[in-house]
C-alpha cells in the first residue's frame, strides 16, 4: 500500500484520509460563492519508487507504487493510460521544431485524459466501500466517470450542462450513468452536484474538490518521462479549463524529481480560449488570484469555466515550473483541429486541438523556442464533437455511380 497524507495547498495543514476526504476544512470555510475551490488538497506519498518499473508504467502493479491505492486490485479492470507518445515528423517539419512530440490521450477508454482521474477516484470509491459516485462536468469528466464506474460495477450520477455536445451525452447514457442535464452553466452544475453528494451521501468526484482527481492525472507525466528515457521535455503544452490536468502533470514531474528519476521539471504552458481564460490571464498579468469570468464561452466546451475550481493550485504549479499562459481564439482552435489531423493523423476535439493553437502563439511570443523539446498533450478525441470540426471542412456532393464521374477526380490539365 502506498502511504500518504493530504496537504492543503493554501495553509499547508496535513490531513488523514480517514477524517478528511475532500478539501481542507479551515480553508474551505473561506470559500466564496462563484470563486475557485478553497483548501484543495495535494496527495503526498510517504515513499516513492527509486527506479523505473520493469514493465509498463500504466500497469496496475506499477501504478500501485505511484498512486495512493491500498491495492492494485482496487483499480478498475479497464486499462487506462499507456497512450502513445510519438514524434510527429510532418508537424515537426511544418513548424520547424525538430524535437516535438504528441501525447495522444485520445486513446484512453472514453477518449480523453479525464479517464486518468476517474480511474483513481473509482479505485478509492471501491476502497471506501462506496457504491455511487457523483460528478459535475462540462462533458469529458462525466463521460470518464461513467465509463470507469461501469467497468467497476459502480453507479455514476453525472450533472452536465444540457448544452454539452450530444456525443458526450450519448456516451454517458450508454455507459448506464444517471444523466442529469442542467439547464445552466458548468459552475451551476458543480454546485448542484455538491448538494446531491451531501444530501445522499454519494462519493464526489468533482474536479479539484476531490484530491484524487489531480493525483490521477499525474500518470500522463510519468508516462511522458518514461517514454523519453527519463529525459523530460523542456515544455509540456496543456489545454486548461479548471486547472486540474496541468496541476496533475506538474505533480507527476514533481514526484519524479523527488524520487531522483529526472533531474528537472519541464515548464508548463497553459492554453485557454479567449472566452474562458481566467487562469491564463492571471499568469500573464502576474496576479496571485484569478478573476472569475461569468458567461465564459468557447467552441472548446471542455475548457469553458467561469470560475476555474483548481485555479489556486494551478497558478502555484505553473509558476513553480517557470511556465506561462496563452490565450487563443475560437477561430485558431477550429483551424488547429484540421492542421493537427492532417499533419499527425490525430483527430482532436476543440479543447485538445487548443494545444497546437497555443503552441503557435507561444512560439510567436517567444515563450517557446523552436529548438526546445516540446510535448503537446492532446486531451480528447474529435469524435466527441464532430459538429465543431465540421465547421472547417466541406463534404462534397454525391456523384452518380457511373464511370464518367471519375473524370472529376483528375486535376485540370
Backbone torsions as a table, in degrees:
resi	resn	phi	psi	omega
1	UNK	NA	133.4	176.6
2	UNK	-79.5	114.3	-179.9
3	UNK	-81.2	143.9	-175.9
4	UNK	-159.0	164.7	170.3
5	UNK	-127.1	165.9	177.5
6	UNK	-110.4	122.1	-175.0
7	UNK	-115.1	129.6	-179.5
8	UNK	-69.6	131.2	-179.0
9	UNK	-75.1	-7.8	179.6
10	UNK	-104.1	-58.5	-174.9
11	UNK	-97.8	-12.1	178.4
12	UNK	82.5	1.4	179.5
13	UNK	-62.9	144.6	-179.0
14	UNK	-106.5	138.2	-176.0
15	UNK	-131.2	156.7	176.4
16	UNK	-103.4	140.3	-177.8
17	UNK	-63.5	-17.9	179.2
18	UNK	-72.3	-19.5	-178.4
19	UNK	-116.5	-27.2	-179.6
20	UNK	-132.7	124.7	-178.3
21	UNK	-112.8	-16.2	-173.6
22	UNK	-120.5	-80.6	-175.6
23	UNK	-125.6	162.3	178.6
24	UNK	-63.0	121.1	-176.4
25	UNK	-57.9	-40.3	-177.4
26	UNK	-66.3	-45.7	-178.1
27	UNK	-75.8	-30.3	177.9
28	UNK	-63.7	-26.1	178.7
29	UNK	-66.9	-16.4	179.5
30	UNK	-93.2	4.5	-176.8
31	UNK	-58.1	132.4	177.2
32	UNK	-106.7	140.1	177.7
33	UNK	-58.0	132.5	178.1
34	UNK	76.7	10.7	-179.8
35	UNK	-108.8	174.1	177.9
36	UNK	-64.0	157.2	-179.4
37	UNK	-65.9	128.5	178.8
38	UNK	-93.1	146.5	175.8
39	UNK	75.6	29.8	177.6
40	UNK	-61.3	135.3	-176.1
41	UNK	-101.6	139.3	173.7
42	UNK	-100.8	139.0	173.8
43	UNK	-80.6	126.5	178.1
44	UNK	-119.1	106.0	178.9
45	UNK	-71.9	137.9	179.9
46	UNK	-69.8	-38.0	-178.9
47	UNK	-132.2	139.9	177.2
48	UNK	-120.2	147.2	178.0
49	UNK	-58.3	142.8	-179.9
50	UNK	-97.7	3.0	177.2
51	UNK	-149.5	162.4	179.5
52	UNK	-72.1	148.8	179.1
53	UNK	-66.5	152.2	178.9
54	UNK	-72.8	-31.3	178.4
55	UNK	-100.6	-165.7	179.9
56	UNK	-62.5	143.0	-179.8
57	UNK	-62.4	-30.0	-175.6
58	UNK	-87.0	-0.6	179.3
59	UNK	-67.8	142.3	-178.4
60	UNK	-52.5	-38.2	-178.4
61	UNK	-64.4	-36.4	177.5
62	UNK	-74.6	-43.1	-177.9
63	UNK	-62.2	-31.2	-178.8
64	UNK	-60.7	-22.1	178.3
65	UNK	-89.9	-15.3	-176.3
66	UNK	-111.5	-13.7	-178.2
67	UNK	-118.9	153.7	-177.7
68	UNK	-80.5	67.0	178.7
69	UNK	-118.3	144.4	-179.8
70	UNK	-71.9	-29.7	-178.8
71	UNK	-157.0	142.7	175.5
72	UNK	-61.7	-19.4	179.4
73	UNK	-68.5	-17.3	178.4
74	UNK	-78.7	-18.4	178.2
75	UNK	-67.7	143.3	179.2
76	UNK	-57.6	149.1	-178.2
77	UNK	-71.8	-9.1	179.3
78	UNK	-84.1	121.5	-177.8
79	UNK	-62.6	135.4	177.8
80	UNK	-125.6	147.0	178.3
81	UNK	80.7	-162.3	-175.9
82	UNK	67.5	25.2	-177.1
83	UNK	-77.7	155.2	-174.2
84	UNK	-67.2	140.5	165.1
85	UNK	-116.3	113.0	-172.7
86	UNK	-134.9	149.8	172.4
87	UNK	-71.3	139.2	-179.0
88	UNK	-112.7	87.0	-171.2
89	UNK	-59.1	-40.2	-179.0
90	UNK	-70.0	-39.5	177.9
91	UNK	-68.8	-37.3	176.5
92	UNK	-58.1	-46.9	-179.1
93	UNK	-65.9	-43.9	-178.4
94	UNK	-60.1	-39.0	-176.9
95	UNK	-95.4	-7.9	-176.5
96	UNK	67.7	35.1	-179.0
97	UNK	-123.3	94.3	-173.6
98	UNK	-71.5	-8.9	-177.4
99	UNK	-125.0	56.1	-178.6
100	UNK	-114.2	133.8	177.8
101	UNK	-125.5	157.2	174.7
102	UNK	-117.9	125.3	172.6
103	UNK	-97.5	106.7	-170.3
104	UNK	-92.0	83.1	-179.6
105	UNK	-81.2	5.0	171.5
106	UNK	-66.6	-13.5	-176.8
107	UNK	-84.3	0.0	176.8
108	UNK	-67.9	161.7	-172.1
109	UNK	-52.0	-45.4	179.9
110	UNK	-94.9	1.6	175.9
111	UNK	94.2	16.5	179.3
112	UNK	-153.4	163.2	176.8
113	UNK	-59.3	-26.1	-175.8
114	UNK	-61.1	-17.9	176.5
115	UNK	-60.6	-30.1	-178.1
116	UNK	-63.7	-42.8	177.8
117	UNK	-69.2	-43.4	-177.5
118	UNK	-66.0	-32.5	176.9
119	UNK	-56.9	-46.9	-178.0
120	UNK	-73.6	-40.9	179.5
121	UNK	-61.3	-42.5	178.3
122	UNK	-64.2	-40.0	177.4
123	UNK	-60.8	-41.0	178.8
124	UNK	-68.7	-35.9	176.9
125	UNK	-62.1	-42.6	176.8
126	UNK	-60.8	-44.6	-179.5
127	UNK	-61.9	-39.6	-178.8
128	UNK	-81.3	-9.5	-178.4
129	UNK	79.1	25.1	179.1
130	UNK	-89.2	139.1	-179.7
131	UNK	-106.4	-8.0	-179.5
132	UNK	-133.7	133.0	177.4
133	UNK	-121.9	135.3	-179.6
134	UNK	-116.6	149.1	178.0
135	UNK	-153.7	152.7	168.1
136	UNK	-111.0	148.0	-172.7
137	UNK	-162.7	154.1	169.1
138	UNK	-76.4	-14.7	178.2
139	UNK	157.3	-57.3	-172.3
140	UNK	-70.6	-39.3	179.8
141	UNK	-64.6	-39.5	178.2
142	UNK	-66.8	-39.4	177.3
143	UNK	-64.5	-42.4	179.4
144	UNK	-63.3	-44.5	178.2
145	UNK	-62.9	-43.7	179.3
146	UNK	-57.4	-42.7	-178.8
147	UNK	-65.1	-53.4	-174.9
148	UNK	-72.8	-32.5	175.6
149	UNK	-65.4	-40.2	178.0
150	UNK	-61.3	-42.1	-179.5
151	UNK	-63.6	-32.0	-177.8
152	UNK	-92.5	-4.3	-179.5
153	UNK	77.9	26.2	177.8
154	UNK	-105.8	164.7	180.0
155	UNK	-95.4	134.1	176.7
156	UNK	-115.6	136.1	173.7
157	UNK	-121.6	121.1	-171.8
158	UNK	-125.3	128.8	177.1
159	UNK	-103.0	120.8	-177.8
160	UNK	-138.9	149.9	173.9
161	UNK	-58.0	137.5	-179.7
162	UNK	-62.4	-18.1	-179.2
163	UNK	-83.5	0.9	179.8
164	UNK	-58.7	150.4	179.7
165	UNK	-54.2	136.2	-177.6
166	UNK	-54.2	-36.1	-179.0
167	UNK	-59.5	-37.2	179.8
168	UNK	-70.4	-40.7	178.2
169	UNK	-63.3	-40.4	178.6
170	UNK	-64.8	-40.7	177.0
171	UNK	-57.4	-51.0	-178.4
172	UNK	-57.2	-48.5	-178.2
173	UNK	-64.1	-37.6	-179.5
174	UNK	-65.4	-34.4	178.0
175	UNK	-72.9	-9.3	177.8
176	UNK	92.9	12.2	179.2
177	UNK	-70.9	153.4	170.2
178	UNK	-80.1	104.6	-174.3
179	UNK	-90.4	125.2	179.2
180	UNK	-120.3	90.6	176.2
181	UNK	-69.4	132.8	-177.5
182	UNK	-109.1	128.7	178.5
183	UNK	-80.4	70.7	-176.2
184	UNK	-179.7	-163.4	-175.6
185	UNK	-87.6	170.4	174.1
186	UNK	-59.8	-42.2	-179.2
187	UNK	-60.2	-37.3	177.4
188	UNK	-70.6	-37.8	176.4
189	UNK	-64.0	-37.3	179.2
190	UNK	-59.9	-49.5	-178.4
191	UNK	-64.1	-39.4	179.7
192	UNK	-64.3	-37.9	179.8
193	UNK	-68.6	-33.3	176.3
194	UNK	-64.1	-40.7	177.6
195	UNK	-63.5	-42.3	179.7
196	UNK	-63.3	-41.9	179.7
197	UNK	-61.4	-44.1	-179.8
198	UNK	-68.8	-39.1	-176.3
199	UNK	-72.0	-40.1	-173.2
200	UNK	-105.3	-3.3	178.2
201	UNK	75.4	20.7	-179.6
202	UNK	-77.6	147.6	175.7
203	UNK	-71.8	134.0	-172.9
204	UNK	-104.7	128.6	-179.5
205	UNK	-97.5	1.5	-168.9
206	UNK	-49.5	139.3	-176.0
207	UNK	-56.6	130.8	-179.0
208	UNK	73.0	-42.7	177.3
209	UNK	-57.4	-41.3	173.7
210	UNK	-94.1	116.6	-174.7
211	UNK	-62.2	-20.1	-177.3
212	UNK	-78.3	-9.1	175.3
213	UNK	-70.0	-41.4	176.2
214	UNK	-67.3	-46.7	-175.9
215	UNK	-61.8	-39.6	-178.6
216	UNK	-64.8	-33.9	-176.4
217	UNK	-77.3	-9.4	177.9
218	UNK	-67.0	-17.1	-177.4
219	UNK	-63.2	-24.1	175.9
220	UNK	-62.8	-41.3	178.9
221	UNK	-67.7	-40.5	178.2
222	UNK	-58.4	-42.9	-178.5
223	UNK	-69.3	-38.8	179.0
224	UNK	-61.3	-48.0	-178.7
225	UNK	-64.7	-41.1	-179.8
226	UNK	-64.1	-40.8	-178.1
227	UNK	-69.5	-28.3	-179.9
228	UNK	-93.9	20.0	176.0
229	UNK	58.6	44.3	175.1
230	UNK	67.8	10.6	175.4
231	UNK	-102.0	94.8	-173.4
232	UNK	-65.2	155.1	176.6
233	UNK	-69.2	167.7	173.9
234	UNK	-78.2	-34.4	-175.1
235	UNK	-140.1	138.0	168.7
236	UNK	-119.0	126.4	-177.8
237	UNK	-96.4	122.6	-171.5
238	UNK	-126.9	113.1	171.0
239	UNK	-61.0	137.2	-168.4
240	UNK	-133.6	132.7	173.0
241	UNK	-116.2	-87.0	178.6
242	UNK	-75.8	-19.6	-179.9
243	UNK	98.3	6.5	-178.1
244	UNK	-77.5	-42.0	-178.5
245	UNK	-62.5	-47.2	-177.9
246	UNK	-65.4	-34.7	176.7
247	UNK	-68.9	-36.9	177.4
248	UNK	-66.4	-42.9	176.8
249	UNK	-60.9	-42.9	177.8
250	UNK	-60.4	-42.2	-178.8
251	UNK	-63.4	-39.6	179.6
252	UNK	-62.0	-46.9	179.4
253	UNK	-68.0	-34.3	177.6
254	UNK	-64.5	-41.5	178.0
255	UNK	-65.0	-40.2	178.7
256	UNK	-64.2	-39.4	177.8
257	UNK	-66.2	-43.3	179.6
258	UNK	-64.7	-31.4	178.6
259	UNK	-78.9	-8.4	-179.6
260	UNK	80.7	16.3	-177.4
261	UNK	-93.0	-17.7	170.6
262	UNK	-133.2	154.9	-176.2
263	UNK	-85.3	-24.0	-176.0
264	UNK	-157.0	163.1	176.2
265	UNK	-96.9	149.3	175.4
266	UNK	-77.4	161.0	170.7
267	UNK	-73.9	144.4	179.8
268	UNK	-108.2	128.8	179.3
269	UNK	-109.6	111.5	177.4
270	UNK	-80.9	130.2	176.1
271	UNK	-119.1	125.1	178.1
272	UNK	-134.6	153.1	175.7
273	UNK	-69.5	151.5	177.2
274	UNK	-58.7	-31.0	-177.8
275	UNK	-85.5	0.6	178.9
276	UNK	-157.2	70.1	-169.0
277	UNK	-127.6	39.8	-174.2
278	UNK	-61.0	-41.2	-178.4
279	UNK	-71.0	-46.3	179.7
280	UNK	-61.3	-39.5	180.0
281	UNK	-66.0	-39.0	177.8
282	UNK	-65.0	-39.5	178.3
283	UNK	-64.9	-41.0	-177.2
284	UNK	-71.5	-32.1	-178.3
285	UNK	-88.7	-16.0	-179.8
286	UNK	82.3	11.3	-179.9
287	UNK	-75.8	156.3	-178.1
288	UNK	-88.3	-9.0	-179.1
289	UNK	-135.2	167.5	179.2
290	UNK	-103.6	156.1	173.8
291	UNK	-106.1	112.9	179.7
292	UNK	-55.6	150.6	-177.8
293	UNK	-122.1	80.4	177.4
294	UNK	-57.2	140.7	-179.1
295	UNK	80.9	16.0	178.1
296	UNK	-54.3	141.9	-177.8
297	UNK	-155.5	147.8	176.8
298	UNK	-169.3	157.8	172.0
299	UNK	-64.5	-23.0	178.2
300	UNK	-86.6	79.1	-172.0
301	UNK	-56.8	-33.2	-177.3
302	UNK	-67.2	-15.5	-178.2
303	UNK	-105.8	5.3	-174.9
304	UNK	-88.6	108.1	175.8
305	UNK	-143.4	131.9	178.1
306	UNK	-73.4	-42.5	179.5
307	UNK	-126.7	95.7	-178.8
308	UNK	-55.6	120.0	-172.3
309	UNK	-66.4	-31.5	-177.4
310	UNK	-105.9	29.3	-174.7
311	UNK	-62.1	-40.7	-175.0
312	UNK	-63.1	-49.5	179.7
313	UNK	-67.9	-40.2	-179.0
314	UNK	-60.4	-44.2	178.7
315	UNK	-61.7	-41.4	178.0
316	UNK	-60.2	-47.8	-173.2
317	UNK	-70.0	-42.8	-179.0
318	UNK	-65.6	-43.1	179.1
319	UNK	-66.5	-37.2	178.2
320	UNK	-64.3	-28.2	-180.0
321	UNK	-83.1	-8.7	-174.6
322	UNK	80.1	17.3	-175.3
323	UNK	-84.1	-166.7	-174.2
324	UNK	-155.4	179.0	177.6
325	UNK	-129.2	144.9	175.4
326	UNK	-131.4	154.7	178.2
327	UNK	-114.8	140.2	-178.6
328	UNK	-130.4	148.1	-179.6
329	UNK	-80.0	160.6	175.7
330	UNK	-62.3	-36.8	177.8
331	UNK	-61.2	-42.3	179.4
332	UNK	-64.9	-37.0	178.8
333	UNK	-65.3	-46.7	180.0
334	UNK	-63.4	-39.6	177.4
335	UNK	-63.5	-36.2	-176.7
336	UNK	-68.8	-26.4	179.0
337	UNK	-58.3	-53.3	-179.2
338	UNK	-69.0	-38.8	-179.1
339	UNK	-62.9	-43.7	178.1
340	UNK	-65.1	-43.3	-178.6
341	UNK	-64.1	-43.6	-177.8
342	UNK	-69.6	-33.0	-175.2
343	UNK	-89.9	-20.9	-175.4
344	UNK	-128.3	-19.4	-173.9
345	UNK	84.8	5.6	179.4
346	UNK	-98.7	119.9	179.4
347	UNK	-95.0	112.4	-172.7
348	UNK	-113.0	147.7	170.8
349	UNK	-71.2	166.6	-177.0
350	UNK	-53.7	-44.5	-178.7
351	UNK	-59.7	-38.2	-178.9
352	UNK	-75.6	-40.1	178.1
353	UNK	-65.3	-20.4	177.2
354	UNK	-57.6	-25.6	178.1
355	UNK	-60.0	-45.0	178.7
356	UNK	-67.9	-44.0	178.0
357	UNK	-57.9	-40.1	179.6
358	UNK	-69.2	-37.2	178.3
359	UNK	-62.0	-42.0	-180.0
360	UNK	-60.3	-42.0	178.0
361	UNK	-65.6	-43.3	-177.1
362	UNK	-64.2	-38.8	177.1
363	UNK	-65.7	-44.3	179.9
364	UNK	-62.2	-36.5	-178.1
365	UNK	-85.5	-2.5	179.9
366	UNK	80.2	12.9	178.4
367	UNK	-79.8	-23.9	177.5
368	UNK	-132.4	132.1	177.0
369	UNK	-91.8	146.9	-175.7
370	UNK	-64.3	-24.5	-178.6
371	UNK	-83.7	-7.5	-174.8
372	UNK	-75.3	159.8	176.4
373	UNK	-84.7	114.7	-171.5
374	UNK	-127.3	137.5	174.2
375	UNK	-117.5	127.2	171.5
376	UNK	-92.3	120.8	174.9
377	UNK	-90.4	108.2	-179.6
378	UNK	-94.7	109.6	-161.6
379	UNK	-93.0	-13.3	-177.0
380	UNK	-161.4	146.7	-177.1
381	UNK	-72.6	147.1	177.3
382	UNK	-67.5	-16.2	178.4
383	UNK	-67.6	-13.1	177.5
384	UNK	-76.8	-19.3	-178.1
385	UNK	-151.1	68.3	-178.4
386	UNK	-63.6	-33.0	-178.6
387	UNK	-59.4	-36.0	179.3
388	UNK	-67.1	-46.8	179.4
389	UNK	-62.8	-32.9	-178.3
390	UNK	-63.9	-18.3	-179.8
391	UNK	-71.8	-12.2	-178.8
392	UNK	-118.3	11.3	177.1
393	UNK	-131.9	160.9	174.5
394	UNK	-124.8	133.3	179.9
395	UNK	-95.3	122.5	-177.5
396	UNK	-62.5	155.5	174.5
397	UNK	-70.0	151.5	178.5
398	UNK	-62.0	149.5	175.0
399	UNK	-109.6	151.8	176.8
400	UNK	-67.8	147.2	-176.8
401	UNK	-79.7	60.0	-179.6
402	UNK	-130.9	152.1	-177.3
403	UNK	-54.9	-33.0	-178.2
404	UNK	-63.8	-20.1	179.2
405	UNK	-65.0	-23.2	-176.3
406	UNK	-69.2	-22.6	-177.6
407	UNK	-62.7	-27.7	-179.3
408	UNK	-72.6	-12.6	-179.6
409	UNK	-83.6	-17.3	-177.5
410	UNK	-79.9	143.5	176.0
411	UNK	-69.3	151.2	179.9
412	UNK	-63.5	141.4	-178.7
413	UNK	-80.2	NA	NA
